[in-house]
Amino acid sequence: MSTVFLVSGASSGVGRALAQFLTRHGVSVIGLDRREPPDREIAHISCDLAEPGSIDAAVDRVDGQVDSLANVAGVPGTAPVEQVLAVNFLGMRHLTESLLGRIRRGGSVVNVSSSEGRHWVAHLAELRPLLATRTFGEGLRWCREQRPDRPVYDVSKEAVLAYTTASSTLTWSDGVRMNAVAPGTVRTPSLAEVERSTDPRRLARQRTAAGRDAEASEIASVVAFLMSNESRWVNGQTLAADGGVAAATTWAALQSR
């Protein structure tokens, strides 16, 4: 039986680097993306995470069971507010829950968030109503009615981590693990947009702590580990692939007390 991994956002950035990494290791990869990947070895199913109908159509085209799903696709904070929430969280959730019954026992779901989502516990009271929405449409209504007074990009990435933590307790009984990866800044085609939408002081602090931006391949290998059987006893965790930024920030905060 061949191993089949699904990767959203496989046409560029970390998603493409992940798909390339997996194919080099003999894994059959199906990329879910609006654009077809330039790599011929990566199969393609058209999927727009901002449109639930497109997600449903893509899921219908997936043949049989799969071994693992990596939710990598995302948009920067410069995109329209509702699109940011739709792609980064609502579409990811819709895709994941549409596929959970198709993931083999022993399989894995990995959700790529961001270092900007690491404060989700502190904002859980705000996030709970969003997490409690049951459909894509309900999630968008929450966004329209609540209009968070902080960057919706941060809200979307925090929601990913909160969702991962909560859902991992439910999927474990079915033999499916769910984990997350929280990268810092990464050299991808969208980096310029990320820089435009991020507080320059915060970005400077991150780059000072890490020393440089990550390469897409460095994040991809972490995601691949969590997708693989080598991480079979890891569940409900968020791995901060940020060059030590989270650790430096936490230590500085503790030192100031």
Salt bridges, closest charged atoms under 4 A:
ASP39 OD2 - ARG16 NE 2.80
ASP56 OD1 - HIS94 NE2 2.77
ASP67 OD2 - ARG104 NH1 2.71
GLU82 OE2 - ARG144 NE 2.92
GLU82 OE2 - ARG147 NH2 3.81
GLU116 OE1 - ARG202 NH1 3.09
GLU126 OE1 - ARG150 NH2 2.88
ASP154 OD2 - ARG202 NH2 3.58
GLU158 OE2 - HIS123 ND1 2.90
GLU158 OE1 - ARG150 NH2 2.54
GLU193 OE1 - ARG196 NH1 3.11
GLU195 OE2 - ARG207 NH2 2.68
ASP199 OD2 - ARG201 NH2 3.46
ASP213 OD1 - ARG207 NE 2.88
GLU215 OE2 - ARG187 NH1 2.59
GLU218 OE2 - ARG212 NH2 2.75
